[in-house]
């Protein structure tokens, strides 16, 4: 028997694991744009230091294509500087 968690259960799991908040959204509300990579490149001291961020993350057109396979998503917010590792939270929720 395969057990599939509902998206609401995944949302709640993120908070149980230490996220400040989590929210279910419609994937169609996510906008992709080329300027986002520039915002990271010129506005973030961590640019190029994490494989989940530019320049290693997918380009906007590839991101849009990937998002097309989904209807809903869970946004997870962890407080900057906290002991919670957002990467670990996301991996456990996935």
N, C-alpha and C positions, 0 to 999 in steps of 0.2 A: 504494500500500500504506500503510495506516494503522498506525503503531507506537504501542502503548499501553504505558506503563510500569506495572509492577506496583507495588502499594502499598509493597512492601519496597524497591524501587528508589527510590521517592520519599522514603521514610524515610531511606535512606542518603544521598541527594542533599542533604538538609537539613544533615546533619553535614558533608558535603564543603564546603558553602557557609559553614560556620562555626558552626552551632548546636552547643551543648554536647551535647545529646541529642535524640533523636526517638523516638517510640514509636507503634506501630500500636495503635489501640483499636477496640472495638466501639462504634458510634455509640449503640446502645441503652443504653450505660453512662453517657451524658452526661445529667445532670439540669439542667433549667432551672427557675429560680424568680425571683420578683419581688424577693426580698431582695438579689440580686446587684447590681442597679442601685443600691440604697441603700448597699451596701458601697463601691461605687465613688464615689458622690456624697459620702459623708461620711468616707471613709477614704483617698482618693487625691488628691494635690495636682495631678494632671494631669487631673482630671475636666473634661470638656467641651473638651479641647484636642486631641483626636485623633478622627478620623472613624470609627475602628474600635472606639471605646469609648463607653459611655453619656455623654450622652444620644443620641448619633447612631447607635449600634448598634441592631440590631433588638430589639424587645421580646421578653420570654421566650416568649410564645405564638407569635410569628412565627419565632423561632429554633427552637422545637420543630417547627414545620411544615416548615421548611427541612431540618432534620436528618433528617426522615422520608424524604427522598429518597436517603439514603445508608446503607450498612451498616458501613463502616469509615472511620476517619479517621486522620490523622497528627498527633500532638501534637508541637510543636516548641518546644524550650526554648533560649533564648539568655540568657547571663549578663547581668544588669543592669549597666550601666556599661561594657560591653565595646565594642569597635569594630564589632561585628557588628550590622547593622540588621535586626531580625527581620522587618520589613515587606518588605525586599528578598529575604530568604531565602524567605519564604512566596510571594511573587510568582513567583520563579524555580521553586519546587517546583510551584506551580499550573500 
